[in-house]
């Protein structure tokens, strides 16, 4: 009787696990089925590196969006990575543990704010500020980078805190015993020992920034052109899919799926890289 | 091994550490109970006692490493060359450059052998490569490690064997040019040969340093220490010349411990 119950539960759990993995596979399969033929027919270079996107004339070059996505992500990293890592170092090394136990979950809560809310704040506060201070339309590459930079903070802080906390106390004591100050210890020992975990946090943050859509649509301005300054309006790859899929048909629709393949591959690469870094940290501890 | 006792034939040495009614607390738990003792210059003081007797806490109080713990509190005075290390004029960072420490578990920093050794000297502002090279060689020789690693100084320190790592930690401490060396059970995880090498190094070193050696191994204290202190439950039971502690202790508790009746 008990044995039968065990087996049933085991099978149910297995079915649940496979349905999750299966769903993931099906989505990947679907995107590739819809987009791959377009990708092959148009050709790698004519799709990725042509700079006119004009579905009405049958021109599907995503280069402006590709550049926009790269710049927006880079801008977000320039803000988010140094800030996030600094916060993580501060929380672990310079604040009592009891304070960190309150602050860290609070920061992680930031990840739960819907991206549309970030976008809303961007539209209402940030864009007008940029327009009146630096000129330009306000809805711009700069605004998108800034909003994304803030949005990826929880990811970077949370994973960096874990990496820094995992540095053995014996390293810190060894460094202090050799006459190092706290900051010297952090700079020369702790950051070095936590390096791969910190890099993983930055890569995962980058993945979030590349994939974010709603907030970017709201603040980036969405003009399809290669940006010449941070104040120009831009449209990212994700924004392009979201904006046009409602009315796209035929080859246009296939082109959007092909864009999805590009994003899919980029994020797969980033996540794999982050995974490799995390594993490196674990095995590095033994050696 | 006779040479190790040569200290006893010399006259009384000047006092390095004068410890007066020292008590320490971790939160509400008291670790040391009103300790008073003197530590002589250029001698090896062995500190023995069962686990939990406050030996390690004592060491970590002398270089103010306990300061890093949030609940730590100290009472009484610890005078180093006459000035209170817990006084307002003492910078703990500078103090730790004068008082080197070797931990129970070897903890090389996660960098190369060379970088481990120049870590301390570089912090004190030494940048000259030739000078750093001299320091590296001198400290490795003093820790009896030079011949084993001289051709692979760029190897990650964590790739050395346990015994080599511990001697590297000793060398790293010597590279600081400290006045005092604190050793916290430096051979607890080592094989007899590595232990012998460390003890050999210590015997050499006491002519230039004041050494305090905490050890779980009473035989080690009897082999290398000039003076031995016996700790029990955070109290100093007895301190005296090693020979006297091991052959004619003044306190029955000391006798029970050194003869292996408890602990």
Interface residues (C-beta under 8 A of the other chain):
Chain A: X96 X97 X168 X170 X171 X172 X173 X174 X175 X176 X177 X178 X179 X180 X181 X184 X188 X189 X192 X193 X284 X287
Chain B: X63 X65 X68 X70 X93 X94 X96 X97 X100 X101 X103 X105 X107 X108 X109 X110 X111 X119 X120 X123 X124 X156 X158 X159 X169 X172 X173 X176
